[in-house]
Amino acid sequence: MSNIHDEIIDILTPIIGFGLARTAVSTQCKKMGILPEELSEKNILEFSERFEKVLVIFAGDEVALTITHQIKSLK
């Protein structure tokens, strides 16, 4: 069974590539004061809301909204 951070990387990889996806998830987790492995149902909403702001810059509003919706549904 994969961790939530791995699932997020899988969602992002087709859009921004594996390396950037992994770095983006790690960076956002660091800003939240957690390790990527510590992403859980408890903090996925905060992660996705923070991450959406970053995604808008790189992918636009529509793509960012779609991706963050997928991330919020991870459990």
C-alpha positions as CSV (number, residue, x, y, z in Angstrom):
1,M,0.0,0.0,0.0
2,S,1.4,3.4,-1.0
3,N,1.5,6.4,1.2
4,I,-0.5,9.6,0.5
5,H,2.6,11.4,-0.6
6,D,3.4,8.7,-3.2
7,E,-0.2,9.0,-4.4
8,I,0.1,12.8,-4.8
9,I,3.4,12.3,-6.7
10,D,1.6,9.9,-9.0
11,I,-1.2,12.4,-9.6
12,L,1.3,15.2,-10.4
13,T,3.9,13.2,-12.4
14,P,2.0,13.3,-15.8
15,I,1.6,17.1,-15.4
16,I,5.0,18.3,-14.1
17,G,7.2,15.2,-14.2
18,F,8.4,12.9,-11.4
19,G,11.3,14.9,-10.2
20,L,9.4,18.2,-9.9
21,A,6.4,16.4,-8.4
22,R,8.6,14.8,-5.7
23,T,10.3,18.1,-4.9
24,A,7.0,20.0,-4.8
25,V,5.5,17.6,-2.3
26,S,8.6,17.6,-0.1
27,T,8.8,21.4,-0.2
28,Q,5.2,21.9,0.8
29,C,5.5,19.4,3.6
30,K,8.6,21.1,4.9
31,K,6.6,24.4,4.9
32,M,4.0,22.7,7.0
33,G,6.6,21.4,9.4
34,I,6.1,17.7,8.5
35,L,7.8,15.0,6.5
36,P,6.1,13.8,3.3
37,E,5.6,10.4,5.0
38,E,3.5,12.2,7.7
39,L,0.8,13.3,5.3
40,S,-2.4,11.8,6.5
41,E,-6.2,12.3,6.5
42,K,-5.6,14.7,9.4
43,N,-3.5,17.2,7.3
44,I,-4.4,16.5,3.7
45,L,-6.9,19.3,3.5
46,E,-4.3,21.9,4.7
47,F,-1.7,20.4,2.3
48,S,-4.1,20.6,-0.7
49,E,-5.2,24.2,0.1
50,R,-1.6,25.4,0.4
51,F,-0.6,23.4,-2.6
52,E,-3.4,24.8,-4.8
53,K,-1.8,28.2,-4.6
54,V,1.4,26.9,-6.0
55,L,-0.2,24.9,-8.7
56,V,-2.2,27.9,-10.0
57,I,1.2,29.5,-10.9
58,F,2.5,26.5,-12.8
59,A,-0.7,24.9,-14.2
60,G,-3.5,27.5,-14.1
61,D,-6.7,27.7,-12.1
62,E,-8.6,24.8,-13.8
63,V,-5.8,22.3,-13.6
64,A,-4.9,23.3,-10.0
65,L,-8.5,22.9,-9.0
66,T,-8.8,19.5,-10.6
67,I,-5.6,18.3,-9.0
68,T,-6.3,19.5,-5.5
69,H,-9.8,17.9,-5.7
70,Q,-8.0,14.6,-6.4
71,I,-5.6,15.2,-3.6
72,K,-8.4,16.0,-1.1
73,S,-10.1,12.7,-1.9
74,L,-7.0,10.7,-0.9
75,K,-7.4,8.7,2.3
